Amino acid sequence: MQDKRGTRYCAPEKNHHAKNSRKPKKRRDTGALLIEQLSALAGAGHNIKMIRERRWASISFSGVRHKILISRQPTSVAQDMSRSLAATITDHIFDLPGHFVADIVVDDRPEQDHSIIVEILTIIDPVAS
């Protein structure tokens, strides 16, 4: 084929887009793993959203502080479920290859909007690296 100036070029394959179109890769960092595991822990009916991820470091360690919102539609049992979930989260052992959870802070405020804010500090495991 030629364009208006006479430059030759090859025509694209007919199914070029279909052949190379792939689903975007899932995020597999610690934040995505936390969201995935919190979703399984919370169960159906909860919306889980990463609010912020901020790098964290001390003299010896480095990691990320994750701030996550877990919300639920207001119901008569939502307050009790939020308290139960808050207790479960603080005792849960997260599976984060190459990282460990150093701190979990749960702000349980069901009287306001049936939501929980969870701050989780993940540290790069120096032994696993």
N, C-alpha and C positions, 0 to 999 in steps of 0.2 A: 504494500500500500504506500501511497505517497500523500504528503500534505500539500498545501497550496504552493509552497516554495519548491516542491519537488524532492523534499527530503524523504528518504525511504525509512519505513519503520515496520516493525512486526505488529500484526494485530493481536490484541490480547486474547487469551483463551476465553471461550464462551462462558465457562463456569469458574472463571478466575476468582470471583468474590466468594462463591459458595465453597470452593476448594480450600481457600485460605482463611475463611471466616471461622474463628474459634471463639469459644466462650472466654471471657476474660478470666485470668487466673484468680483463684480465690486468694485472699490475703492470708498468709500463713505466719505472720509475726505474732509476738506475744499478745498484742491487743486483740487480734482476731481469734486467737485461741481462747482468751479470757471470755470474749463475747459468746463464742460457741459453747463453752462449758457453763457459763452463767445461764444461757438459754435453756440448756438441758436441765440445769438445776432448778430454774424457776418454773419451767413447764409452760403449757399452753396458756394463752391469755395475757402474757406479759410482753411488753415491748422493751427491748434492751438497746441502748444507744450509747456509743462512745462520745462523751462530751469533750474530753481533752486528753491528750497524751503529751507529757512533758518529760524531757530527759532529766535524769537525776544522777548525781555523782557525789561520792565522798572521797577521802584520800585512798581508801582501799577498794571500793566497789563502784560499779556504774550500772545503771538500769533505767527504767522508765516508770513514772508515776501515771497511772491510768485513772481517769475519773469517768465513771459509768453511771448512767441513769437507768433504773429499772422501774417501769411504770405499769400500772394496771388500771383497767376501767373501774370506776368507783362502784362497789357493791357493798352489801351489808357485811360480807365476810372478808373484804379486801384488807381491812385494817389488821385483823388477826393473821391473815396470810402474809402480810408484809412483815409483821414481827417474826413470824415463824421462818420466813425466808432470810431475814436479816441474821437470825441465829445460825441458820444452816450455812450461810455464806462464810461466816467467820470461822467455822469449824471445818470447812471443805478443804481438801488437799487438791490443788490444781496440778494438772499434768502439763508442764511447760518445758519441753526438751531444751536443755542448755540454760534454763533460768529457774529461779525459785522465787516464791512469794515471801517477801521480808516483812510486809505490814499490810493489814487490811483495816480500813476504817469504814464503818457503815453508819450513814446518817439516815435513820428511819424516821420519816415524817409523814405518816399516813393520815394524820388529822388534817393536813393541808391539801394534799392532792394524790393520795394513795401511791406514793412513789418512794423509792429508796435511792440514795446516792451512795455509791460504793467507790472508795479510793483504794487502789491496790498498787503497792510498790513491788515491781518485779526487778530482780537483780540478775545480772549475767553470772552464771555459776562458774567460778574460776576452776573448779575441779573438772567440770564437764568439757571445758574448752580445750 
